[in-house]
Amino acid sequence: MSDSRPLGVAVSGGSDSLGMLYGLAALLAPVKLVALTVDHGLRTGSADEARQVKSHCRRLGVCHETLFWDDKPPVAGLQAAARTARYNLLGSAAARLGLAAVLTAHTSGDQDETLEMRRARSQSDVAPGLAGIPHATLFDGHMWVLRPLLGVNRAEIRDFLRQANVDWIEDPSNIDERFERVRVRARLKDQPADRRGLGSEDIVVARSLLARRAAAIIDGNCSLETGDTIRMKCSPGEDADVVVAVIEALIDLCGGAGRALDRRGKATLADIASACIGDFDTNGQTITLGRCLIRRHGRELLIRRESRGIEELVLAPGSAGVWDGRYHIRNLDQRAHLHVVGGGPEGITPLFRRDLAVEPLFKDMHEELFGGFSCRRLIGRSSRVLPIHELPLAQALTGLVDTDLLPECPWVNLKVKMTAIGVNVL
């Protein structure tokens, strides 16, 4: 590992996370680890479980913190809401404690279950989601989450813990058939082990190559024009899949939508790409897609946010928020509210005001102080969740709009292997 900062270790008290904690403690000095337990408060005994984790950490000499989810849990989508809250809490802790990354104990079984669920929903055998759970993911543009146990199965981890005389907590939700993952896990028991996770590594390699090729086009053929408009020059004969990836990334960047294009949108996107690299005569064609206005002139595309659906953001003193899915803004004033509205010739760039005074739009989109607030350009959904194999494309987008580069992954090549004879690093 090239980063000297300590690592966060997400530990619930179950066998997987305790195995990771004890395995890492055998590799690294205790001061290099900080154990983090999220108490969702969803069942009786969760506080006792957090205290049990703390006792394990005392035994190992590792610092431990419990993080609490204080929000009222939703009636529907509980597991998804808890997962989002968990990563938000871990991200806040990582920033506060100065951690290099946070490690989670996803195993090969988790990967198999995830792929099985995504295949059931996928319309394609090579859909991006079938790359599975990445070995590393960047959250909110600052926290790397690493998953060193994706190649390890739960039985190996439990054998390792038994040899170390370590008891673990059994989470009752792991056998609750109300949850889809539990039902999928039961089905997978009857599936041959060599069929699970089939093809996911090939998709990761293909997505990584696609991201690098798309990044090269953004670096060489795209530019930021005035008014948040992106100009893209297309070359005849360019690979259609790469051109589609570039245009989709630019729509994500300029539109700020929270979700990817649907099936119809993707079909329209493929038509646009074909026209740009083919011999179709559609000069002056204009369409809206993904909250963007797209104009085609020959082999050039002009892409910008469409001028509707842009709402005002009001930030209380000292608070922060995201405006239009495209800018992260923090109100640095401790007394006055900050209003963010659409401005500029097209009404799509941010203008800031307090009371009746409208402050001019600053030119530099880095996160810099200006008039009592800071403003940072986001790069679409990659600013929230970014698999490591998509990093080259995301970095090209940061260069295009002149915002800060994303942090490189600090520990790409680590895998911890739990075996009956100890811990090895591969």
N, C-alpha and C positions, 0 to 999 in steps of 0.2 A: 504494500500500500504506500503510495507516494505522499498522502496527506497525513500530517502529524497530529491533527486534531483527534479527540476521542470519538468513538463510535457509539451511537445509540443502539440498543438492542430491545426490540419490542417483545416483552415477555408476559404472557397471560397466565402462566402456571401450568398449561397443558404440556404434553410430552414433547411436541415439536419445538416449542419456543424454549423450554427448559433444556432440551438437548442442545440447541444452538448456543444458549448461554454457557452451559458447562463446556461445550466444545471450544468456544472462543476463549473462555477463561483459561483453558489449557494451552492456548496459543499466544495470548497477549497478556501484558501486565494489567492488573486490575484497574489502574488509573486510566487505561485506554478505553474502558468500557463504562457506559452509563445505561443501566436497565430502566426501561420505561413500561409501566403497566397502566393500561387504560381501564378505568372502572366505569362501565356504561351505566351502572346502577339499574340493570334490567331484571335482576333476580336476587332473591335473598341469598346472602353469603358471598356476594361479590367483593365486599370489603375484606372479609376474612381471606379470600383467595389472594387479594393484593398483598395482605400481610404475610401470607405464606411465601409469596415471591420475594418479599423483602427479607425474609429469614434465609432463603437460599442465597441472596446477594450478600448478606452478612457473612455467611459461611465462606463465600468466595472472595470477600473483600472488595466487592463491586458496589459502586454508588447506585442508589435506586430512588426513583420518584414514581408516585402514583398520580395519574392525570384523570380528572373527573369530567364526565359528560353531564352537564347540568341542564341541557335542554329537555323539553318534554318530548318523549319518543312519539313518532307518528303512529297512526292506527294501521296504515298500509305501508309496505316497503320498509319494514323495520330493519332488516339486515343491511340493505343498501344505505339507509340513513345512518346506521351505526358505523358502517365502514367509512363513510364520508367524514363523520365526526371523529373517528379514530385517526384518520390521516391528518385532519386539521389540528387535532391536539398534538400529534407527534411532530407536525411541522412547526407549530409554535414553540414546542419544547426544544427542537433542534436549533432554531434560531436563537432562543434565549440562552441555551447552554453552549453554543458554539460548536456543534457536532459536525463532523465531516459527512456523515450519512446515518441513516437509520436502517437496521437490518431486521427483516421479518422472516418468519420460519415457514414460508410456503414450501411444500414438499412435492415430490413427483405425483403423489395422489391428488393434491390440489390442482396440479397442472392437468392431469387426466380428466378430472371432473369439470374443470373450466372449459376445456376443449370439447367435451361431450355436450355441454349445455350450448356452447356457441355453434357447434355443427347443427344442432337441432333447429336453430334460428337462421342459419346462413343460407343464402341463395347461391353461393359459389363455393367451390372447393378450395379457392385460393383467396378468400376474403381476408382483409387485414387482421380481423379478430382471431383468425385461426392460427396466427403466430403464437397465440397462447399468452401466458403470464411471462413478461420479460424478466430477465435476470436483474435488470436495473430499470427504474422508472424515476423521472424527475417530476416532482410535484410543486406546483405554484412557482416554478422558475427558480427554486432555491434549494429544495430538499431532495437529495437522492435517496431513494429506497432501494436497498440491495437485498437479493433473495438467494443466499448461498446454498440453500438446501433443495433447490428445485430438481436436482438429480439424485436425491436421496429419498428412500421410502420410509414410511412411519415405523415399520417393523425394525429396521436397522437402528433408528433413533431410540426406540424403546429398549432394544438389546443393550445399547450403549449406556442408557440410564440405569438399567438393572445392574450392570457390572459396576457402575459407580455408586450403587445403593441409593439412588435418588427416586423418590416418589413424585408422581405428577397428579394433576387435577383432571378429572374427566368432565368435560363440558356437556351438560345434558342436551344442549341444542344440537350436538353432533349425532344424536339418534332421534331427533324430532322430525318426523316425516312431513310436517307442514312445510318444511323448507325444501326447495327444489334440489339443492346440492346433496342433501341427505338421501333423497330418492335416487338421484343419479349415482351416488356412491354405492348404493345397494345393487344397482344394475351392473355396474362395472366389475363387481366381484366375479361375475360369470363370464367376463370377457378376457381372452388371453392377454397376458401382460405385454407381449410383443406387438399387440395391435393398438395399445393405448398411446395417445400422443402422436399417432402416426402422421408424418408429414409436416409437423409444426416447425421443426428446425429448418426444413427446406423453405418454408414460407418466410421465416425470419431472415434467412440469407437473401432471398429474393427482394424482400421489403427494404433491407439494408442497401442493396445495390440500387434499387429504384430511388431511394432517398438521396444517395450520393449523386446519381445522374441528374435528378431534379434540381439538386443544389447547384450543380454546375451551370444549368440553364438560368437559374435565378441570378447567379453571380455574373454571368456573361450577357444575358439577354433581357434583363428586367431593370427598370429604373423607377424611382419615386418622383412623380411630377407634383406640381402645386395642387393644393386642395386634397391631399390624401388619395390621389389617383396613381395607380400603378400602370406603367406601360410595359407590355411584353411583346418582344419580337420573336416570331416563329420562323423556323427554317424548314423548307420543303424536305420531305423524306425523314424527318425526325421520328423517333419511336413514339407511336401514339400513346402508349401506356405512360411514358415519361411526361409527355405534354399534358396528359390528363392529370397526372399527379401535381404538376406545377400549377395549372390553372385552379385545381381544387384547393391547393394550399393558399393561393392568392385570394380566392373567394373567402376562405376561412379567415384570412388576415383582414381583408377589407370589410367583410360583412359583420364579423363579430358574433355570428350566430352561435348558440349554445350546443347545437346538434349538427351532425354531418348531413349531407344531402341525402334525400330519400332515393328510392329506385328511379323514379321519374326524373329527378334532378340529375342523377348520375348519367342517365341516357342522354339528356340535353347536353351535359358536359362533354360526353363522348362525341356528339355531333359538332360542337364548337371546335374541339381539338382536331377532328378530321378535316373540317373546313380550313383551319389555319395551316395545316401541313399538306393539304391536297391542292386540287386545281379548281375548287369551287368559287364561283363568282358571286360573292355575297357582300360586296363592299357596302359599308354603311349599316349593316345589320346591327340591331340593338335588342338585347333581351335583358330580363331581370332573373337572377338566380341566386339563391342563398343570401338574400338581402343586399345583393350587389346589382349595379347597372353595368352591363358589359357591352362595349361597342367594338365592332370589328372594322378595321380599315386595311384592306389587303391582308398582309400577313402580320399585322399588329393588332393587339388587343389593348383596350383601355378599360381598366376595372376600378370601380370605386363603389363606396356605400351608396345605396339608393337613398333618396331624400325623404323617405317617409318612415314612420315608426321610431323616430329618434326622440327619446324622452329626456326630461330634465332630471338631473341627479342633485339632491340636496344633501350636503354633508354637514353634520353637527361639528362643533369645535373639537379638534383633535381626532376626528374619525377619518376613515378611509373607505373607498368603495370603487366599483368598476362602472365606468360610464360607457354605455352602448356596446359592451362586450369588447371594446377596443383600447381603452385606456384605464390604467389603475391610477387613481387620484387620491391624494392624502391632504386633508385640511390641516395645516400646521398652526393655524390661528387658534388660540385657546378661548376666544371670546365670541367670535362671529361665525355664522353659518356661511358655507360656500355653495354657490349655485353653479352648476355646469349645464350649459345648453349647447345646442347645435348652432354653428356659425359658419362664416366664410361664404364665398359665392354660391356654393351648393348646399349650405346648411348642414354640412357633415363633419366639420372640424370643431373641436371643443373651444368654447368661450367661457370665461369665468367671471362671476360678478359677486359682489357683496352689496346688499341693498340695491341701489339703482345704478351703481357704477359698474360698467363692463370693462374688465381688464383685457388688454390685447392678447391674442394668441402668440405664445412664444414660438420661436423657430426651432429650437433644439429640443428633440423629443427624448433626450436622456432624462433620467430621474434627477432633476436639479431643482433647487429652491427658486421660486419665482413668485413674488407677490404673496407670500404666506401660504403657498401650497406647493406640492410636487406632483408631477404628471409623468407617467411612464407608459410608453406604447406597448401594448400586448401583441402577441403574434398568433392570435386565434386560440383554438382549444389546446394547442401545444403549450400555452402559458399555464394551463391548469394541470394537464397530465401528458407526459411525453415519454413513450418507450424509448429505450436507448438506441434501438436501431433506426429511429426517426430523427435522431439528433442532428445529423449533417444538414437535413432539409430545414430544420428549425433554426440552426445557426445561420444559414443563408438568409432566412427571413429577417433575422435581427440585423444583419448587415444591410439589407435592402431598405429598412425603415430607420436605420441609424439608432437603434436602441442597444442596451447592454447585451453582450454575449452571454449565453447561458453557461453555467459552470460545468466544466467537464466532469465526467464520472470519476470519483477518486479511487475506485477499487473494482475494476472491471473483471479481473481474472481470478478472483478468489472463489473457491468452492470448498466447503467444509464437508468432509466425508466421515460419517459416524460408522464405525465398524465394531465388531465384538472385541477387537484388540486395541482399540484406542481411536485417536483422531489423527487424520492425515490431511494435509493441504495439497490439493491437486493444482 
